[in-house]
Amino acid sequence: MKSALRYLTWWSFITSVTGAISCGLAGLDSVQRAIAQPITPAADGTNTIVTPDGNRFDITGGTLSKDGANLFQSFQKFGLNAEQTANFLSHPEIRNILGRVTGGEASL
C-alpha cells in the first residue's frame, strides 16, 4: 500500500512539473512572437507587406496615388525598440511614403 501511495505521489509530482514547464514554454513562445513582429500591416486593402529580417523590417507594397508620386501604407501596429529598423522600400519615382497606424496601441 505504501509503495502504491508513493508511486501516486511521485506521478502527481511529475505531472505537475511537466504541466508547469509546458505552460512556461507556451508563454515564452507567445512572448517571442510578440517581439518578432512589432510592425503588423493592417488588413485594409492597401497591400502593405512587412518582412522581418533579424532586427530589420523591410516594408514593401502599399497603394500608389493616381499620379504615382505617393505610396500609401497602413499598419495595425508599429512599434520598434532602439535596435530595430523599419526599412521602407519603393521605386525611385515615388516621392513620398505616407503611413498610418490604425490599431489602438501607441506606437513606440
Secondary structure in CASP SS format (residue, H / E / C, confidence):
PFRMAT SS
TARGET T0000
AUTHOR 0000-0000-0000
METHOD secondary structure of the structure
MODEL  1
M C 1.00
K H 1.00
S H 1.00
A H 1.00
L H 1.00
R H 1.00
Y H 1.00
L H 1.00
T H 1.00
W H 1.00
W H 1.00
S H 1.00
F H 1.00
I H 1.00
T H 1.00
S H 1.00
V H 1.00
T H 1.00
G H 1.00
A H 1.00
I H 1.00
S H 1.00
C H 1.00
G H 1.00
L H 1.00
A H 1.00
G H 1.00
L H 1.00
D H 1.00
S H 1.00
V H 1.00
Q H 1.00
R H 1.00
A H 1.00
I H 1.00
A H 1.00
Q C 1.00
P C 1.00
I E 1.00
T E 1.00
P E 1.00
A C 1.00
A C 1.00
D C 1.00
G C 1.00
T C 1.00
N C 1.00
T E 1.00
I E 1.00
V E 1.00
T E 1.00
P E 1.00
D E 1.00
G C 1.00
N C 1.00
R E 1.00
F E 1.00
D E 1.00
I E 1.00
T E 1.00
G E 1.00
G C 1.00
T E 1.00
L E 1.00
S C 1.00
K C 1.00
D C 1.00
G C 1.00
A C 1.00
N E 1.00
L E 1.00
F E 1.00
Q E 1.00
S E 1.00
F E 1.00
Q E 1.00
K E 1.00
F E 1.00
G C 1.00
L C 1.00
N C 1.00
A C 1.00
E C 1.00
Q C 1.00
T E 1.00
A E 1.00
N E 1.00
F E 1.00
L C 1.00
S C 1.00
H C 1.00
P C 1.00
E C 1.00
I C 1.00
R C 1.00
N E 1.00
I E 1.00
L E 1.00
G E 1.00
R E 1.00
V E 1.00
T C 1.00
G C 1.00
G C 1.00
E C 1.00
A C 1.00
S C 1.00
L C 1.00
END
